[in-house]
Structures are given as structure tokens and as C-alpha cells.
Amino acid sequence: GYSEGFIIESIDDATCKIVGYEGSDEVLYIPASYEGKDIVALGASHKDGVSIGTFENNKTLRQLSIPATLTSIEERAFAGCSNLVAMVIPATVISIGENAFLNCTGLTSISYEADINLASNFNYNWNPDMIPVKWNDPQGITDSITGLATELFFTGLKSFIGAAAGKVGAVALLHAE
């Protein structure tokens, strides 16, 4: 099942965003929808002119599952989540706000399911601590069949053929051993 304790704010008739979390789960499952509305963002709440990210300073959160409905991770969403150890960002996320991953000291890498070109709308300071990012990395698995399918989808057939030739061989070798 999905986790509980989310604070949800409506955006319009069809969409909403999570602006806070009051639970204490180590592993979070974010639902794709709430009361018939797609959850499209991990937002921020605002108090006295200060933005507080969705999970900011949550010390129990270790990993989470982000639904494919999500398109935006807003400012400070995971700032100070020092026990967060795994992050896979779906290819549907095309916007990440400033300091989204500030002081995520337990996070050794971030996997993004799409190619770096889709990151053009990310805030220049979305990853201020320069946590290594693995591009084209669905579910944290590089050079997989899924990765090739994702690459095909996002880069188009022309550029894919050249890049895939080497990877197909690498995947075949990987599975032959």
C-alpha cells in the first residue's frame, strides 16, 4: 500500500501536490493520485516568507518511490534528509527547484531515468552538494535493456542506433556470464 501522512494541496481540478509529510516511514510510497487528482509535484509550504520543502529535515526517510505522474520537485524538497540513501527520479520529472537535495549527506548518487537534455529546466543549484548523477538510469540499473528502451524513447532512432551498438554487446556479455 501507499504511505500516509502526506499534506496535499490542490492545484486545479485535475492535479494536486504534496507540500509536507507528517509520517515517520523509512521507506515511502508516494501515490500517483489523491481523491481522483494526479499528484504532479513535491512542493513547498510557506511560513512567514520562508519555504519549507516537502520532506525538509526529515531524518527518518531512507528511500522513496516516486510515481510517474510527478513532473516537478520544488525547492528544498529533500533538503536536510541526511538519512536518504537512494533516489531514482522518473523521466517525467522535468523541473527541479533550488537546493532540492541540499545536505542529503547519506545520498551517494542520484539516478535519473532520462537523459541530461531533459534536465534543462532544473534550477542551476538543484544539487548544490554535487552528488553524482547517473543519467539514463531507470531503477538504478545502467546499461540494461530498460535503459536502452528509455534511450530509444528519448533520443529517437537515429542517434540511438550508434549508441546502442556498443551497449547491446555489453548487455549481451553481462547476461552471458
C-alpha positions in Angstrom: 0.0 0.0 0.0 0.8 3.7 -0.1 2.2 5.7 2.8 0.0 8.0 4.9 0.8 11.4 6.5 1.1 13.5 3.3 -0.1 17.1 3.4 -1.7 17.7 0.0 -2.7 20.9 -1.7 -4.9 21.2 -4.7 -3.5 22.9 -7.9 -6.6 22.7 -10.1 -9.5 20.3 -10.9 -7.2 17.6 -12.2 -3.9 17.9 -10.2 -2.5 18.4 -6.8 0.9 18.5 -5.0 2.3 17.2 -1.8 3.6 20.1 0.3 4.5 18.2 3.5 4.8 14.9 5.3 3.9 14.2 8.9 4.7 10.5 9.0 7.8 8.6 10.1 8.2 5.9 7.5 11.8 5.0 6.4 10.5 3.8 3.0 7.8 6.0 1.4 5.4 5.0 -1.4 4.0 8.2 -3.0 0.7 7.5 -4.6 0.1 8.7 -8.2 -3.2 10.3 -7.3 -5.3 11.6 -4.4 -9.1 11.8 -4.5 -9.1 11.4 -8.3 -6.4 14.1 -8.9 -2.9 13.3 -10.2 -0.1 14.2 -7.9 2.3 16.2 -10.1 4.6 17.9 -7.7 6.6 17.7 -4.4 6.0 21.3 -3.4 7.0 23.5 -0.5 4.9 25.1 2.2 5.5 28.7 3.0 5.5 30.2 6.5 6.4 33.8 7.2 8.0 34.1 3.8 10.2 31.1 4.3 9.9 28.0 2.0 9.9 24.6 3.7 10.4 21.7 1.3 8.1 18.7 1.3 10.4 16.4 3.3 12.9 19.0 4.5 14.9 17.9 7.5 13.2 14.5 7.7 15.8 12.3 9.5 13.9 9.0 9.2 13.3 8.9 5.4 15.8 6.5 3.7 14.2 5.9 0.3 11.0 6.6 -1.6 9.1 5.5 -4.7 8.1 8.5 -6.9 5.1 7.9 -9.2 5.3 8.6 -13.0 2.7 11.3 -12.6 5.2 13.6 -11.0 6.6 16.4 -13.1 8.2 18.7 -10.6 10.3 18.5 -7.4 10.2 22.0 -6.0 12.8 24.0 -3.9 14.2 22.3 -0.8 12.1 19.2 -1.3 14.7 16.9 0.3 17.0 19.5 1.9 18.5 18.1 5.1 17.2 14.5 4.6 20.5 13.2 5.9 19.5 9.5 6.0 18.2 9.4 2.5 20.3 6.7 0.7 18.5 6.1 -2.6 16.9 8.4 -5.1 15.5 7.4 -8.5 13.9 10.3 -10.3 11.4 9.3 -13.0 11.8 10.7 -16.6 8.5 12.5 -16.1 10.2 15.0 -13.7 11.3 17.9 -15.9 11.6 20.6 -13.2 13.7 20.5 -10.0 13.9 23.6 -7.8 16.8 25.2 -6.0 18.5 23.3 -3.1 16.2 20.3 -3.7 18.9 18.0 -2.5 20.9 20.3 -0.1 22.7 18.4 2.7 21.5 15.0 1.7 24.7 13.6 3.2 23.7 9.9 3.0 23.0 10.1 -0.7 26.0 8.9 -2.7 24.3 9.2 -6.1 21.0 10.2 -7.8 19.6 8.1 -10.7 17.6 10.0 -13.3 15.6 7.8 -15.7 16.1 10.2 -18.6 18.9 11.9 -20.5 20.6 15.1 -19.4 18.8 17.1 -22.1 15.5 16.7 -20.1 17.3 18.4 -17.2 17.4 21.8 -18.9 14.7 23.2 -16.7 16.3 22.1 -13.5 17.4 25.0 -11.3 21.2 25.6 -11.7 21.6 24.9 -8.0 19.2 21.9 -7.6 22.1 19.7 -6.5 24.4 22.1 -4.5 26.5 19.4 -2.9 27.3 17.9 -6.4 26.0 14.4 -5.6 27.0 12.3 -8.7 24.0 11.9 -11.1 23.6 8.8 -13.2 21.7 9.8 -16.4 19.6 7.3 -18.3 19.5 5.1 -15.2 16.0 3.6 -14.6 15.7 1.9 -11.3 19.4 2.5 -10.7 20.4 0.0 -13.4 22.7 1.3 -16.1 23.3 -0.4 -19.5 20.2 -2.6 -19.1 17.5 -3.4 -21.7 15.2 -0.9 -19.9 17.9 1.7 -20.2 18.2 1.1 -23.9 14.4 1.3 -24.3 14.4 4.6 -22.4 17.2 5.9 -24.5 15.4 4.9 -27.7 12.3 6.7 -26.5 14.1 9.9 -25.6 16.8 10.3 -28.2 15.0 8.9 -31.2 16.0 6.2 -33.5 18.7 8.0 -35.5 21.1 8.8 -32.6 20.1 5.6 -30.8 21.5 3.2 -33.4 25.1 4.3 -33.0 25.0 4.5 -29.2 23.1 1.2 -28.8 25.5 -0.9 -30.9 28.1 -0.9 -28.1 25.5 -1.2 -25.3 23.8 -4.2 -26.9 27.1 -6.0 -26.9 27.7 -5.0 -23.3 24.3 -6.2 -22.2 24.7 -9.5 -24.1 28.0 -10.1 -22.4 26.6 -9.1 -19.0 23.8 -11.7 -19.3 26.0 -14.4 -20.8 28.3 -14.6 -17.8 
